[in-house]
């Protein structure tokens, strides 16, 4: 680390940035959302990356899986409202707002803050990571004003333009003060030089994750859940271009200059470099929060007090939606990108966010749902069988009484017919039993011969 920073000046002016990914729910039809690329208030953006496989690109581009919009038309209003109600917010600079709407009731707003390395302590105070019980009412009020500004301007704009109703993913009002703290983050930094050793960008990316000065030689052996991915070594300059640190709270990238470049990316270049990595992260966020929705619905299904008919219908719908998500909404790492390091980043994102565990849990719960459906079907069949049995017994009793009535007349023909019918039935059952016994003996003899 010290060797890398040896000849670097003005490290306090290193450009850095932070995406805060805020999860949402929405009510309304995804297919009915009207898209107008020329709309100045909600212009559509393409959800596609050069890192994606063509299979994934087609899926994202066709508009049936996800829609992406810029909300920068409301950026100035939101910043002014934020600054007007929270004086401390003037220390932060929001440069980009985007809206991602997926086809299953899940949506996200991304808030991008740009800052210099010297200001990282202010970002740390704003996010206040980790210390949930720590008293920090002042910073929570700054967060709350920002969320309120987003509600009043973005939510209302989407309602007017798209006819869908947005709400925060966290429904409990008392828990909304943790929305920003618990939101996933994408942290980025523009470094002055490329890297001879891939351990150097890993250390810098870890500093970005911990929201500390990127030049610090900082370690924390207690944090065991960090995974890393790096770019491949360039065959010409034999240097590495980037690395990322991936945890359950955020993914942090350290970008060196581009191939053949000696100057670091500026503020706009850094933001542009991160676009593909943001889209990769959004795919994993979609999977994570969809799994959470399914677990919530399954729980509500078993504690709900709706009628039996509605419960059966909801059970069928849950199974269908879960199977569609597992088969269509999730992709293996090899289906994400042609580049191995992108696949590894995606795999680590899935692992750290518990997506694989959540998918396994959903699969197990689908099995329980199948058992529940079988139980419901069994109860229905038992009731039908009971009704048929009752009618059968009534018919047998009626036939028996009628037969006794005929016999009581004393006519020889009736008595002979009754006795002959009884003998034939008895012989028939004896023959059937005899054949079944012979069949079992033959099967047993055949197994012994094989042995």
C-alpha positions as CSV (number, residue, x, y, z in Angstrom):
1,X,0.0,0.0,0.0
2,X,2.7,2.5,1.0
3,X,4.6,1.8,-2.3
4,X,1.5,2.5,-4.4
5,X,0.8,5.8,-2.7
6,X,4.5,6.9,-2.6
7,X,4.5,9.4,-5.4
8,X,0.8,10.3,-5.4
9,X,-0.1,13.9,-4.5
10,X,-3.4,15.4,-3.5
11,X,-4.9,12.2,-2.3
12,X,-7.6,14.2,-0.5
13,X,-9.0,15.1,-4.0
14,X,-9.5,11.6,-5.2
15,X,-13.0,11.3,-6.7
16,X,-15.4,8.9,-5.0
17,X,-19.1,8.1,-5.3
18,X,-21.8,6.2,-3.6
19,X,-25.0,4.6,-4.9
20,X,-27.7,4.1,-2.3
21,X,-30.2,1.5,-3.6
22,X,-33.6,2.0,-1.9
23,X,-36.0,-0.9,-2.3
24,X,-39.7,-0.2,-3.1
25,X,-43.0,-2.0,-3.8
26,X,-45.6,-0.9,-6.3
27,X,-49.3,-1.5,-6.9
28,X,-50.4,-1.6,-10.5
29,X,-49.9,-3.3,-13.8
30,X,-46.3,-3.6,-15.1
31,X,-47.5,-4.2,-18.6
32,X,-49.6,-1.1,-18.6
33,X,-46.7,1.2,-17.9
34,X,-46.4,3.6,-20.8
35,X,-42.8,4.4,-22.0
36,X,-41.9,7.6,-23.8
37,X,-38.2,8.0,-24.4
38,X,-38.8,11.7,-25.3
39,X,-40.6,12.4,-22.0
40,X,-38.5,15.1,-20.3
41,X,-39.8,14.2,-16.8
42,X,-39.3,10.4,-17.0
43,X,-37.1,9.5,-19.9
44,X,-36.5,5.8,-20.3
45,X,-33.0,4.4,-20.0
46,X,-31.8,1.2,-21.6
47,X,-31.1,-1.6,-19.1
48,X,-28.2,-3.3,-20.9
49,X,-24.5,-3.8,-20.5
50,X,-21.6,-4.8,-22.7
51,X,-20.7,-7.2,-19.9
52,X,-24.0,-9.2,-20.3
53,X,-24.4,-12.2,-22.5
54,X,-26.7,-11.7,-25.4
55,X,-29.4,-13.9,-23.7
56,X,-29.5,-11.6,-20.7
57,X,-29.3,-8.5,-22.9
58,X,-32.3,-9.5,-24.9
59,X,-34.2,-10.3,-21.8
60,X,-33.5,-6.9,-20.3
61,X,-34.0,-4.9,-23.5
62,X,-37.4,-6.2,-24.5
63,X,-39.2,-4.3,-21.6
64,X,-41.0,-7.4,-20.3
65,X,-38.6,-7.9,-17.4
66,X,-37.4,-4.5,-16.2
67,X,-37.9,-0.8,-17.1
68,X,-35.3,1.8,-16.2
69,X,-35.9,5.6,-16.0
70,X,-34.0,8.7,-15.1
71,X,-35.7,10.9,-12.5
72,X,-33.2,13.7,-12.8
73,X,-36.0,16.1,-13.8
74,X,-36.9,16.2,-10.1
75,X,-33.3,16.3,-8.8
76,X,-33.1,20.0,-8.3
77,X,-36.4,20.2,-6.5
78,X,-35.5,17.3,-4.2
79,X,-32.1,18.8,-3.3
80,X,-33.6,22.2,-2.6
81,X,-36.3,20.7,-0.4
82,X,-33.7,18.6,1.4
83,X,-31.4,21.6,1.9
84,X,-34.3,23.8,3.1
85,X,-35.4,21.4,5.8
86,X,-32.0,19.9,6.8
87,X,-29.1,22.4,6.9
88,X,-26.6,19.6,7.2
89,X,-27.6,18.1,3.9
90,X,-25.8,20.9,2.1
91,X,-22.6,18.9,2.7
92,X,-23.8,16.2,0.4
93,X,-24.1,16.3,-3.4
94,X,-26.7,14.2,-5.2
95,X,-25.8,13.9,-8.9
96,X,-28.2,11.2,-10.2
97,X,-31.5,9.6,-9.5
98,X,-32.7,6.5,-11.3
99,X,-35.9,4.4,-11.0
100,X,-35.9,0.6,-11.8
101,X,-39.2,-1.2,-12.1
102,X,-39.3,-5.0,-12.3
103,X,-42.2,-7.0,-13.5
104,X,-43.2,-8.5,-10.2
105,X,-44.1,-5.6,-7.9
106,X,-40.5,-4.8,-6.9
107,X,-38.9,-1.4,-7.8
108,X,-35.8,0.6,-6.7
109,X,-34.6,4.2,-6.5
110,X,-30.9,4.7,-6.7
111,X,-29.5,7.9,-5.2
112,X,-25.9,8.7,-6.3
113,X,-23.8,10.9,-4.1
114,X,-20.4,12.2,-5.4
115,X,-17.7,13.3,-3.0
116,X,-14.0,13.7,-2.5
117,X,-11.8,11.4,-0.5
118,X,-11.3,14.1,2.1
119,X,-15.1,14.2,2.7
120,X,-15.6,10.5,3.4
121,X,-16.1,11.1,7.1
122,X,-19.3,13.1,6.2
123,X,-20.6,10.2,4.1
124,X,-19.9,7.9,7.0
125,X,-21.9,10.0,9.3
126,X,-24.8,10.2,6.9
127,X,-25.0,6.5,6.3
128,X,-24.1,5.7,9.9
129,X,-23.4,2.0,9.0
130,X,-23.7,-0.8,11.5
131,X,-24.7,0.9,14.7
132,X,-28.4,0.3,14.7
133,X,-28.9,1.1,18.4
134,X,-26.6,4.1,18.4
135,X,-28.3,7.4,19.1
136,X,-27.9,9.6,16.1
137,X,-31.2,11.5,15.8
138,X,-29.6,14.4,14.0
139,X,-28.4,12.2,11.1
140,X,-31.6,10.2,11.1
141,X,-33.6,13.4,10.6
142,X,-31.4,14.3,7.6
143,X,-32.2,10.8,6.1
144,X,-35.9,11.2,6.9
145,X,-36.1,14.6,5.1
146,X,-34.5,13.1,2.0
147,X,-36.9,10.1,2.0
148,X,-39.8,12.5,2.5
149,X,-38.6,14.6,-0.5
150,X,-38.4,11.5,-2.6
151,X,-41.9,10.5,-1.6
152,X,-43.4,13.8,-2.4
153,X,-41.8,14.3,-5.8
154,X,-40.8,10.9,-7.3
155,X,-43.7,8.9,-6.0
156,X,-46.2,11.5,-7.1
157,X,-44.6,11.8,-10.5
158,X,-44.7,8.0,-11.1
159,X,-48.3,7.9,-10.0
160,X,-49.2,10.6,-12.5
161,X,-47.2,9.3,-15.4
162,X,-47.4,5.5,-15.0
163,X,-50.6,5.0,-12.9
164,X,-48.7,2.8,-10.4
165,X,-48.4,3.5,-6.7
166,X,-45.0,3.3,-5.1
167,X,-44.3,2.6,-1.4
168,X,-41.2,1.8,0.6
169,X,-40.4,-1.9,0.8
170,X,-40.3,-1.6,4.6
171,X,-44.0,-1.3,5.5
172,X,-43.7,-0.7,9.2
173,X,-43.6,3.0,9.9
174,X,-41.4,2.7,13.0
175,X,-38.8,0.8,11.0
176,X,-38.5,3.4,8.2
177,X,-35.8,5.3,10.0
178,X,-33.5,2.3,9.0
179,X,-34.3,2.4,5.3
180,X,-31.1,4.2,4.3
181,X,-29.0,2.3,6.9
182,X,-30.2,-1.1,5.6
183,X,-30.2,-0.2,1.9
184,X,-27.6,-1.9,-0.2
185,X,-24.8,0.4,-1.4
186,X,-22.4,0.5,-4.3
187,X,-19.2,2.5,-3.5
188,X,-16.8,3.6,-6.1
189,X,-13.4,5.3,-6.2
190,X,-11.2,6.6,-9.0
191,X,-7.5,5.7,-8.3
192,X,-4.5,7.5,-9.8
193,X,-2.6,4.5,-11.1
194,X,-3.1,1.0,-12.3
195,X,-2.0,-1.9,-10.1
196,X,1.0,-4.2,-10.4
197,X,-0.4,-6.5,-7.7
198,X,-4.1,-7.3,-7.4
199,X,-3.9,-7.3,-3.6
200,X,-3.5,-3.5,-3.7
201,X,-6.8,-2.7,-5.3
202,X,-8.5,-5.3,-3.0
203,X,-7.2,-3.4,0.0
204,X,-8.3,-0.1,-1.4
205,X,-11.8,-1.5,-2.3
206,X,-12.1,-2.7,1.3
207,X,-11.3,0.8,2.5
208,X,-14.1,2.0,0.3
209,X,-16.5,-0.6,1.8
210,X,-15.6,0.7,5.3
211,X,-16.1,4.3,4.2
212,X,-12.6,5.4,5.3
213,X,-9.7,7.2,3.5
214,X,-8.7,5.0,0.6
215,X,-5.0,5.6,1.4
216,X,-5.2,4.1,4.9
217,X,-3.6,0.8,5.7
218,X,-6.7,-0.5,7.3
219,X,-7.5,-4.1,8.3
220,X,-10.3,-5.8,10.3
221,X,-9.7,-9.5,10.8
222,X,-13.1,-9.8,12.5
223,X,-15.0,-9.2,9.3
224,X,-15.0,-12.6,7.7
225,X,-17.7,-12.3,5.1
226,X,-15.8,-10.2,2.6
227,X,-15.2,-11.6,-0.9
228,X,-13.1,-10.1,-3.7
229,X,-13.0,-10.0,-7.5
230,X,-10.5,-8.3,-9.8
231,X,-10.1,-7.6,-13.4
232,X,-7.7,-9.7,-15.5
233,X,-4.1,-8.6,-15.8
234,X,-3.6,-6.7,-19.0
235,X,-1.3,-8.6,-21.4
236,X,0.4,-5.4,-22.6
237,X,1.2,-3.3,-19.5
238,X,0.9,-6.3,-17.1
239,X,-1.2,-4.4,-14.6
240,X,-4.7,-4.8,-13.1
241,X,-7.4,-2.2,-13.8
242,X,-9.9,-2.7,-11.0
243,X,-11.0,-4.7,-8.0
244,X,-14.1,-4.9,-5.8
245,X,-14.9,-6.0,-2.2
246,X,-18.3,-7.6,-1.8
247,X,-20.2,-7.9,1.5
248,X,-23.7,-8.3,2.7
249,X,-24.0,-4.5,3.1
250,X,-22.4,-3.2,0.0
251,X,-20.1,-3.7,-3.0
252,X,-17.1,-1.4,-3.3
253,X,-15.1,-0.9,-6.5
254,X,-11.6,0.6,-6.9
255,X,-11.0,1.7,-10.5
256,X,-7.6,2.5,-11.9
257,X,-7.1,4.5,-15.1
258,X,-8.3,2.8,-18.3
259,X,-6.1,0.6,-20.4
260,X,-3.2,2.6,-21.8
261,X,-4.1,5.6,-19.7
262,X,-2.0,7.3,-17.0
263,X,-4.5,9.8,-15.7
264,X,-7.3,8.9,-13.2
265,X,-10.9,9.2,-14.2
266,X,-12.6,12.5,-13.3
267,X,-15.9,12.8,-11.6
268,X,-18.0,12.2,-14.7
269,X,-15.7,9.4,-15.9
270,X,-16.0,7.6,-12.6
271,X,-19.8,7.8,-12.7
272,X,-19.8,6.5,-16.3
273,X,-17.4,3.6,-15.5
274,X,-19.8,2.4,-12.8
275,X,-22.9,2.1,-14.9
276,X,-22.4,-1.5,-15.9
277,X,-21.6,-2.5,-12.4
278,X,-24.7,-0.9,-11.1
279,X,-26.9,-2.9,-13.5
280,X,-25.2,-6.2,-12.4
281,X,-25.9,-5.2,-8.8
282,X,-29.6,-4.4,-9.6
283,X,-30.2,-7.9,-11.0
284,X,-29.0,-9.4,-7.7
285,X,-31.1,-6.9,-5.7
286,X,-34.2,-7.9,-7.7
287,X,-33.6,-11.6,-6.8
288,X,-33.0,-10.8,-3.1
289,X,-36.1,-8.8,-2.6
290,X,-38.3,-11.1,-4.7
291,X,-37.3,-13.9,-2.4
292,X,-38.2,-11.8,0.6
293,X,-41.6,-11.1,-0.9
294,X,-42.3,-14.8,-1.5
295,X,-41.4,-15.7,2.0
296,X,-43.7,-12.9,3.3
297,X,-46.6,-14.2,1.1
298,X,-46.1,-17.8,2.2
299,X,-46.2,-16.7,5.8
300,X,-49.4,-14.6,5.2
301,X,-50.9,-17.6,3.4
302,X,-50.7,-19.8,6.5
303,X,-51.7,-17.2,9.1
304,X,-54.5,-15.6,7.0
305,X,-58.1,-15.9,7.9
306,X,-59.6,-15.8,4.4
307,X,-62.1,-18.4,3.2
308,X,-61.1,-21.9,2.2
309,X,-61.8,-21.2,-1.5
310,X,-59.6,-18.0,-1.4
311,X,-56.8,-19.9,0.4
312,X,-56.7,-22.6,-2.2
313,X,-56.6,-20.0,-5.0
314,X,-53.8,-18.1,-3.3
315,X,-51.9,-21.3,-2.8
316,X,-52.1,-22.2,-6.5
317,X,-51.0,-18.6,-7.4
318,X,-48.1,-18.7,-5.0
319,X,-46.8,-22.0,-6.4
320,X,-47.1,-20.7,-10.0
321,X,-45.4,-17.4,-9.2
322,X,-42.6,-19.1,-7.3
323,X,-41.9,-21.6,-10.0
324,X,-41.9,-18.9,-12.7
325,X,-39.4,-16.8,-10.6
326,X,-37.1,-19.8,-10.0
327,X,-37.2,-20.8,-13.7
328,X,-37.2,-17.4,-15.3
329,X,-36.2,-14.8,-12.8
330,X,-32.9,-16.3,-11.7
331,X,-29.8,-17.0,-13.8
332,X,-26.7,-19.0,-13.1
333,X,-23.4,-17.0,-13.1
334,X,-22.4,-18.6,-16.4
335,X,-25.5,-17.1,-18.0
336,X,-24.7,-13.5,-16.9
337,X,-21.5,-12.7,-18.7
338,X,-18.8,-14.0,-21.0
339,X,-16.2,-12.6,-18.7
340,X,-15.1,-14.8,-15.8
341,X,-14.4,-11.9,-13.4
342,X,-18.0,-10.5,-13.9
343,X,-19.4,-14.0,-13.3
344,X,-17.4,-14.2,-10.1
345,X,-18.6,-10.8,-9.0
346,X,-22.2,-11.9,-9.6
347,X,-21.7,-15.2,-7.8
348,X,-20.2,-13.4,-4.7
349,X,-23.1,-10.9,-4.8
350,X,-25.6,-13.7,-4.7
351,X,-23.8,-15.5,-1.9
352,X,-23.3,-12.4,0.3
353,X,-26.9,-11.3,-0.1
354,X,-28.1,-14.8,0.7
355,X,-29.9,-15.3,-2.6
356,X,-29.0,-18.9,-2.9
357,X,-30.1,-19.7,0.6
358,X,-33.4,-17.8,0.0
359,X,-34.0,-19.8,-3.2
360,X,-33.4,-23.0,-1.4
361,X,-35.8,-22.0,1.3
362,X,-38.4,-21.1,-1.2
363,X,-38.0,-24.5,-2.9
364,X,-38.5,-26.2,0.5
365,X,-41.6,-24.1,1.1
366,X,-42.9,-25.0,-2.3
367,X,-42.7,-28.7,-1.2
368,X,-44.7,-27.7,1.9
369,X,-47.2,-26.0,-0.3
370,X,-47.5,-29.1,-2.4
371,X,-48.1,-31.1,0.8
372,X,-50.7,-28.6,1.9
373,X,-52.4,-28.8,-1.5
374,X,-52.4,-32.6,-1.3
375,X,-54.0,-32.4,2.1
376,X,-56.7,-30.0,0.9
377,X,-57.4,-32.3,-2.2
378,X,-57.4,-35.4,0.1
379,X,-60.0,-33.8,2.4
380,X,-62.2,-32.9,-0.7
381,X,-61.9,-36.5,-2.0
382,X,-62.7,-37.9,1.4
383,X,-65.9,-35.8,1.5
384,X,-66.9,-37.0,-2.0
385,X,-66.1,-40.6,-1.1
386,X,-68.2,-40.3,2.1
387,X,-71.2,-39.0,0.1
388,X,-70.8,-41.8,-2.5
389,X,-70.5,-44.4,0.3
390,X,-73.7,-43.1,2.0
391,X,-75.6,-43.3,-1.3
392,X,-74.2,-46.8,-1.9
393,X,-75.3,-48.1,1.5
394,X,-78.7,-46.7,1.0
395,X,-79.0,-48.4,-2.4
396,X,-77.7,-51.7,-0.9
397,X,-80.2,-51.6,1.9
398,X,-83.0,-50.7,-0.5
399,X,-82.1,-53.6,-2.8
400,X,-81.8,-56.0,0.1
401,X,-85.2,-55.1,1.4
402,X,-86.7,-55.5,-2.0
403,X,-85.1,-58.9,-2.4
404,X,-86.4,-60.0,0.9
405,X,-89.8,-58.9,-0.1
406,X,-89.6,-61.0,-3.2
407,X,-88.4,-64.1,-1.2
408,X,-91.2,-63.6,1.3
409,X,-93.7,-64.3,-1.4
410,X,-92.6,-68.0,-1.3
411,X,-92.3,-68.4,-5.1
412,X,-89.8,-71.2,-5.9
413,X,-88.4,-69.3,-8.9
414,X,-87.5,-66.3,-6.8
415,X,-85.8,-68.5,-4.1
416,X,-83.8,-70.5,-6.7
417,X,-82.8,-67.3,-8.5
418,X,-81.5,-65.7,-5.3
419,X,-79.6,-68.9,-4.3
420,X,-78.1,-69.3,-7.8
421,X,-77.0,-65.6,-7.8
422,X,-75.4,-66.0,-4.4
423,X,-73.5,-69.1,-5.4
424,X,-72.2,-67.5,-8.6
425,X,-71.0,-64.4,-6.7
426,X,-69.2,-66.6,-4.1
427,X,-67.5,-68.7,-6.8
428,X,-66.5,-65.5,-8.6
429,X,-64.8,-64.1,-5.5
430,X,-63.1,-67.4,-4.8
431,X,-61.7,-67.6,-8.3
432,X,-60.4,-64.1,-8.1
433,X,-58.7,-64.8,-4.7
434,X,-57.2,-68.0,-6.1
435,X,-55.7,-66.2,-9.1
436,X,-54.2,-63.5,-6.9
437,X,-52.6,-66.1,-4.7
438,X,-51.1,-67.9,-7.7
439,X,-49.8,-64.6,-9.1
440,X,-48.0,-63.8,-5.9
441,X,-46.5,-67.3,-5.7
442,X,-45.2,-67.0,-9.3
443,X,-43.7,-63.6,-8.6
444,X,-42.0,-65.0,-5.5
445,X,-40.7,-68.0,-7.4
446,X,-39.3,-65.8,-10.2
447,X,-37.4,-63.6,-7.7
448,X,-35.9,-66.7,-6.0
449,X,-34.8,-68.0,-9.5
450,X,-33.1,-64.7,-10.2
451,X,-31.3,-64.8,-6.9
